Amino acid sequence: MKPFRKNVAIAIDGGGIRGVVITQALSKLEDHLGKPVRQIFQLAAGTSTGSIISAAIGAGLTAKQLHALYISLGDVIFQKTLRSKLWLILKYRYPHEPLAEALRKHLGDIKMGDFWTATPPIDIVIPVFDLVENRSRFVKPWKAEYADWSVVKAVLASSSVPTFFPAVDERYVDGGVGSYANPCYLAAYEAKFCQHWDPAETTLISFGTGHFPNGLKPGQANKLWPWEWLDPVLGAFGQSSDTQQVHLVATMFEGIDFRRFQVDLRENIGMDRADKIPDLIGYGDELWQKVLNDESEAAPDFRAVGGAS
């Protein structure tokens, strides 16, 4: 694995229980470098499950502690009940309380501003979507607007995927509702333009929580019923957004050591599939091997034939 540069940032995608993939890989990274993640990263940006991991890094939890929490709490947070089966008429599948209780227990009552006044300070960027103002918000510890936000509130908001969890304060939902399910561009922007890091001295590690297998078979599209279009359309939106963020970092931040790591899932694993944790641990090992061998994803080339942009 190539050495990291002076300044090291991490960006973590959303994906619910698939965060196990990331915590497993980060546990291996801790072993490899011989120090906890809080001492490795000075900036962390995360959406949804990525916000949980980023906040935990800022609060000083080790990756091993976080990995154990994901494994032990998966069935608690995504408990299969009558509500989870009748969510179409009950508005959402899972209540906030189990996740909120776990966050308060392990993160405490810290506020976003506490990350910035810690020794050493750490910058944590948590995107949430504000349904009232119809815009993305970027919750950061150094912004006065968000310094008094509890970390639990910020993480709950970023993790509140519509239909899975209720909106926080009846307005804030998952930051991935916008273009930031993959927050690598946010992390790069934060590093260069807000923290004024020199790209030549910066390493940005970007972790995905798994590519779903290819969806439709040839000739299948025109055979779909209207309601069957939902998964393909959402999948296309998510994949296009993910690709766009990677492209933006690769093309707009010249000189930065950008490493995007992702694994290919052999089946679709939904964000609430806690029963798939053993498989996700295996994918985490695959992700770590990619990190160790510097097998980062190549940025997409959007240029036309002949080199024209």
Number of C-alpha atoms within 10 A of each C-alpha: 11 8 6 15 15 12 18 20 26 26 28 28 27 29 25 25 26 29 29 31 28 30 24 25 26 25 21 21 19 18 12 11 10 11 12 19 22 21 16 18 20 20 25 33 31 34 31 32 27 32 31 27 28 28 26 23 25 27 19 14 19 21 25 19 14 23 22 13 15 23 17 12 16 20 16 14 21 22 18 13 11 10 16 18 12 12 15 11 9 12 15 19 24 22 17 17 11 14 20 15 14 16 20 15 10 14 20 14 12 15 19 29 23 19 22 19 12 11 8 10 15 23 26 31 27 32 32 30 24 21 14 9 10 11 13 20 18 19 23 23 25 19 13 12 11 18 18 14 17 18 30 23 18 27 31 28 29 33 34 27 23 15 15 19 19 22 23 19 9 11 15 27 28 30 31 26 21 17 17 26 27 32 31 32 24 20 26 30 17 21 24 15 10 12 12 10 18 14 19 14 14 21 23 27 23 26 29 26 29 26 16 16 12 13 12 10 7 7 7 9 12 8 8 10 9 8 7 11 12 11 11 14 11 11 16 13 13 19 15 12 18 20 14 18 19 22 18 15 20 22 12 12 16 11 14 20 18 24 21 23 21 23 20 15 16 13 11 13 22 13 18 20 17 24 13 16 20 12 15 24 21 15 25 27 19 18 28 24 16 19 23 16 11 14 16 18 15 12 18 13 11 11 9 8 7 6 8 7 8
